């Protein structure tokens, strides 16, 4: 629900109220009780709540595509044997007899 700013023309009291968009603006001031309250024009705060959003308003890591996720490095314990299997066996020296 949006938060609206109000000001009373009778006493000058300023206050905020959370209201549905479809609700009519308040008329009665909570401080003096007169029907002189009016809704002020203000910058609307837009807050995204939930686990999928970061504080900078961009999608969080759970919503990023898999291609942009950091890839894990292969561990140093794995060895590759491809270079050994393609190497030629040592040739024996020819003897002159």
C-alpha positions in Angstrom: 0.0 0.0 0.0 1.3 3.5 -0.8 2.0 6.0 1.9 0.5 9.4 1.5 1.6 12.7 3.1 -1.1 15.0 4.6 -1.1 18.5 5.9 -3.8 20.3 7.9 -4.6 23.9 6.8 -6.1 24.7 10.3 -3.2 23.8 12.6 -0.3 23.0 10.2 0.1 19.4 11.4 1.8 17.1 8.9 1.3 13.4 9.0 1.5 10.2 6.8 -1.0 7.4 6.3 -0.8 4.2 4.4 -3.9 3.8 2.3 -5.1 1.8 -0.6 -5.0 3.6 -4.0 -8.8 3.3 -4.2 -9.4 5.0 -0.8 -10.6 8.6 -0.8 -8.2 11.2 0.8 -8.6 11.9 4.5 -10.4 15.1 5.5 -10.1 15.1 9.3 -6.9 16.1 11.0 -5.9 13.7 13.8 -4.4 16.5 15.9 -7.1 19.2 15.9 -10.1 17.2 14.6 -11.0 19.8 11.9 -11.9 18.8 8.3 -9.0 20.8 6.9 -6.5 18.0 6.1 -5.4 17.7 2.5 -3.2 15.2 0.6 0.1 16.5 -0.4 1.9 15.8 -3.7 5.1 13.9 -3.0 7.6 11.6 -4.6 6.3 8.1 -4.4 8.6 5.6 -2.6 9.0 2.4 -4.6 10.3 -0.5 -2.6 10.7 -4.0 -3.9 10.4 -6.5 -1.2 11.2 -10.2 -1.3 14.1 -12.5 -1.8 14.6 -11.8 -5.5 15.7 -8.2 -5.3 18.9 -6.6 -4.2 19.1 -3.2 -2.4 20.2 -1.6 -5.7 16.8 -2.6 -7.3 18.4 -5.1 -9.6 17.4 -8.7 -9.7 19.2 -10.9 -7.1 21.5 -13.8 -7.8 18.6 -16.2 -7.7 17.1 -14.5 -10.8 20.2 -14.1 -12.9 20.6 -16.3 -15.9 22.8 -19.3 -15.6 25.3 -18.0 -18.2 26.2 -15.0 -16.1 26.7 -17.0 -12.9 30.4 -17.4 -11.9 31.8 -20.8 -13.0 33.7 -22.8 -10.5 37.4 -23.4 -11.3 38.5 -27.1 -11.8 40.2 -28.4 -8.8 44.0 -28.8 -8.9 43.9 -32.5 -8.0 42.5 -33.5 -11.3 45.1 -34.5 -13.9 44.8 -34.7 -17.6 46.1 -37.8 -19.3 45.2 -36.7 -22.8 48.8 -35.4 -23.6 50.3 -38.7 -22.4 47.9 -40.9 -24.5 48.7 -39.1 -27.7 52.5 -39.1 -27.2 54.5 -41.5 -29.3 56.2 -44.3 -27.5 60.0 -43.9 -27.3 61.9 -45.5 -30.2 64.7 -47.8 -29.4 68.1 -47.0 -30.6 69.2 -49.1 -33.5 72.2 -51.1 -32.8 75.0 -51.5 -35.4 75.7 -55.2 -35.5 
